């Protein structure tokens, strides 16, 4: 998973995510279910987890592969990182999630947690967790360290900051941003393509005062799925 942006709104926020993966792992449906007292909504991954999930009340969890720098891939790992997304979505709160998290033997990742009370990132570098509280009134962009160098990340960040300074910060404009190819380099684009890996889906989560919605755009077949969790 490659690019995530967060934009605060007057009465809510929006989080948009690009999934960069082999087309063989494309997801073609959304799962909505109730488990452990929480209602969940997410596109499933073939390994039983997901890269992004909504849960009530008003929480989204999103995961990017990699930590601060590109790591060496050394399987086997204890379990898929996508399982952690569902664990976080079901957790009572941040404290319960962090205190019960055992990441020994798990591949590095960056996790974004946003709900009506809490906003933070958790980066697992393979040895320890790094937790940072985030400002819900600030704009953010994340690019996966497994796909982008520090120089590429900085170019993408500068383009993002310029984009949001000029464009209306509405859902359709952010989707356009995530599907754009402004650099003329397939490896750096927001909608990227490399041998065996490309942007295969875009997911946008919208939190408003009275609604909580996921829009899932499958770039493999052009289909769009929209679903909502009651507030």
VMD Tcl script that draws the C-alpha trace (Angstrom):
set ca {
  {0.00 0.00 0.00}
  {1.54 3.15 -1.16}
  {-0.10 6.55 -0.71}
  {-2.41 7.84 2.03}
  {-3.70 11.39 2.51}
  {-5.71 12.91 5.33}
  {-7.65 16.16 4.93}
  {-9.67 17.81 7.74}
  {-13.08 19.20 6.81}
  {-15.35 21.77 8.45}
  {-17.44 19.06 10.11}
  {-15.37 15.94 9.63}
  {-12.45 14.64 7.59}
  {-11.50 12.45 4.64}
  {-8.81 9.83 4.28}
  {-7.87 8.54 0.84}
  {-5.68 5.54 0.07}
  {-4.04 4.01 -3.00}
  {-3.40 0.29 -2.94}
  {-0.29 -0.62 -4.92}
  {-0.05 -4.38 -5.32}
  {0.17 -7.17 -7.83}
  {-3.06 -7.27 -9.85}
  {-3.39 -10.89 -8.74}
  {-4.38 -9.61 -5.27}
  {-7.18 -7.31 -6.41}
  {-10.28 -7.20 -4.20}
  {-13.69 -7.03 -5.87}
  {-16.10 -6.62 -2.95}
  {-16.58 -5.05 0.47}
  {-17.30 -6.94 3.67}
  {-19.68 -5.49 6.24}
  {-20.13 -7.42 9.46}
  {-20.57 -7.12 13.20}
  {-17.97 -8.66 15.47}
  {-17.16 -8.15 19.12}
  {-19.72 -5.38 19.43}
  {-18.23 -3.39 16.53}
  {-19.53 -3.00 12.99}
  {-16.78 -3.34 10.40}
  {-16.53 -2.38 6.73}
  {-13.52 -3.22 4.58}
  {-12.25 -4.61 1.26}
  {-10.75 -8.04 2.05}
  {-7.27 -9.19 1.19}
  {-6.68 -12.76 0.06}
  {-4.65 -13.46 3.22}
  {-7.62 -12.83 5.50}
  {-6.93 -9.25 6.51}
  {-7.19 -5.87 4.83}
  {-5.22 -2.70 4.24}
  {-8.04 -0.35 5.27}
  {-11.08 -0.79 7.51}
  {-13.84 1.32 9.03}
  {-15.50 0.53 12.33}
  {-18.02 2.19 14.59}
  {-18.00 4.70 16.04}
  {-16.20 6.75 13.38}
  {-12.88 4.91 13.17}
  {-10.68 4.19 10.17}
  {-7.51 2.12 10.25}
  {-5.12 2.19 7.29}
  {-1.84 0.35 6.81}
  {1.16 1.05 4.59}
  {3.87 -1.52 4.01}
  {7.23 -0.63 5.53}
  {8.48 1.60 8.33}
  {10.91 4.53 8.00}
  {13.25 2.98 5.42}
  {13.02 0.16 2.91}
  {13.64 -3.16 4.63}
  {14.80 -6.54 3.37}
  {11.91 -8.95 2.85}
  {12.72 -12.03 4.95}
  {9.79 -14.47 5.16}
  {8.29 -16.42 6.74}
  {6.51 -13.93 9.01}
  {4.30 -14.85 11.95}
  {1.13 -13.45 10.39}
  {-0.06 -11.04 7.72}
  {0.06 -7.34 8.54}
  {-3.50 -7.04 7.27}
  {-4.70 -8.91 10.37}
  {-3.46 -6.00 12.50}
  {-5.84 -3.62 10.71}
  {-8.84 -5.71 11.76}
  {-7.48 -6.04 15.30}
  {-7.19 -2.25 15.55}
  {-10.65 -1.74 14.07}
  {-12.16 -4.01 16.74}
  {-10.17 -2.64 19.70}
  {-11.98 -0.72 22.43}
  {-9.47 2.14 22.27}
  {-5.85 3.05 21.58}
  {-4.61 1.95 25.00}
  {-6.11 -1.53 24.72}
  {-4.78 -1.94 21.18}
  {-1.22 -0.86 21.97}
  {-0.94 -2.75 25.26}
  {-2.04 -6.05 23.70}
  {-0.03 -5.75 20.50}
  {2.63 -8.43 20.00}
  {4.51 -7.73 16.78}
  {7.44 -10.10 17.18}
  {8.02 -11.78 13.82}
  {5.81 -9.36 11.88}
  {7.05 -7.51 8.79}
  {7.54 -3.71 9.22}
  {4.56 -1.44 8.60}
  {3.05 1.98 9.25}
  {-0.47 2.11 10.69}
  {-2.74 5.17 10.71}
  {-5.58 5.31 13.28}
  {-8.23 8.03 13.10}
  {-11.49 8.21 15.01}
  {-13.59 10.88 16.68}
  {-11.25 11.08 19.69}
  {-7.87 9.75 18.61}
  {-5.45 10.31 15.73}
  {-2.03 8.69 15.70}
  {0.46 6.68 13.67}
  {2.21 3.51 14.79}
  {5.36 2.49 12.95}
  {6.76 -0.99 13.54}
  {10.36 -1.18 12.29}
  {10.80 -4.89 13.00}
  {12.29 -4.31 16.44}
  {10.17 -1.70 18.20}
  {7.02 0.40 17.82}
  {7.13 4.16 17.33}
  {3.88 5.95 18.19}
  {3.21 9.56 17.21}
  {0.11 11.57 18.02}
  {-1.18 13.50 15.01}
  {-3.03 16.80 14.71}
  {-6.59 16.31 13.37}
  {-6.61 19.90 12.07}
  {-3.54 19.33 9.87}
  {-3.18 17.84 6.36}
  {-1.00 14.73 5.98}
  {0.45 12.55 3.25}
  {2.24 9.23 3.67}
  {4.18 7.30 1.01}
  {5.29 3.72 1.56}
  {9.00 3.28 2.28}
  {8.97 -0.03 0.41}
  {8.24 1.79 -2.85}
  {9.64 5.31 -2.51}
  {13.01 6.79 -1.62}
  {13.27 9.80 0.68}
  {13.80 12.00 -2.38}
  {10.66 10.65 -4.06}
  {8.69 11.10 -0.84}
  {9.77 14.72 -0.66}
  {8.77 15.37 -4.28}
  {5.37 13.85 -3.63}
  {4.93 15.85 -0.43}
  {5.79 19.13 -2.17}
  {3.32 18.38 -4.96}
  {0.65 17.53 -2.39}
  {1.19 20.76 -0.45}
  {1.02 22.78 -3.66}
  {-2.11 20.90 -4.77}
  {-4.05 21.50 -1.55}
  {-3.06 25.17 -1.52}
  {-4.72 25.71 -4.91}
  {-7.56 23.21 -5.21}
  {-10.86 22.95 -3.30}
  {-10.47 20.25 -0.67}
  {-13.45 18.15 -1.67}
  {-13.62 14.36 -2.14}
  {-13.62 14.39 -5.94}
  {-10.50 16.57 -6.08}
  {-8.63 14.26 -3.70}
  {-9.58 11.28 -5.83}
  {-8.22 13.14 -8.86}
  {-5.01 13.78 -6.94}
  {-4.59 10.12 -6.04}
  {-5.11 9.07 -9.66}
  {-2.80 11.71 -11.10}
  {0.51 11.22 -12.93}
  {2.25 14.60 -12.57}
  {5.91 13.55 -12.63}
  {6.26 11.79 -15.97}
  {7.85 8.85 -14.14}
  {5.75 5.70 -13.71}
  {7.75 4.71 -10.60}
  {6.97 7.99 -8.77}
  {3.40 8.76 -9.85}
  {0.52 8.66 -7.38}
  {-1.19 6.21 -9.72}
  {1.98 4.22 -10.22}
  {3.05 1.21 -12.26}
  {6.14 -0.95 -11.99}
  {6.89 -4.50 -13.14}
  {4.43 -6.70 -11.26}
  {3.05 -3.87 -9.11}
  {0.60 -1.09 -9.89}
  {-2.14 0.99 -8.30}
  {-5.04 -1.46 -8.33}
  {-7.55 0.34 -6.10}
  {-8.44 3.65 -4.49}
  {-10.39 3.83 -1.23}
  {-11.82 7.02 0.22}
  {-13.33 7.28 3.70}
  {-15.52 10.29 4.48}
  {-16.47 11.23 8.01}
  {-19.16 13.90 8.37}
  {-21.28 14.95 11.33}
  {-24.07 12.48 10.51}
  {-22.44 9.97 8.15}
  {-19.49 7.62 7.75}
  {-18.93 6.38 4.19}
  {-16.44 4.28 2.22}
  {-16.06 4.59 -1.55}
  {-13.99 1.85 -3.15}
  {-12.79 2.24 -6.73}
  {-11.44 -0.95 -8.30}
  {-9.01 0.16 -10.98}
  {-8.80 -3.34 -12.45}
  {-12.39 -3.42 -13.71}
  {-13.47 0.21 -13.22}
  {-16.20 -0.65 -10.72}
  {-17.10 1.57 -7.75}
  {-18.62 0.34 -4.50}
  {-20.09 2.71 -1.90}
  {-21.18 1.64 1.57}
  {-21.87 3.34 4.88}
  {-21.74 2.58 8.58}
  {-24.32 4.26 10.77}
  {-22.89 6.83 13.14}
}
mol new
graphics top color blue
foreach p $ca { graphics top sphere $p radius 0.5 }
foreach p [lrange $ca 0 end-1] q [lrange $ca 1 end] { graphics top cylinder $p $q radius 0.2 }
display resetview
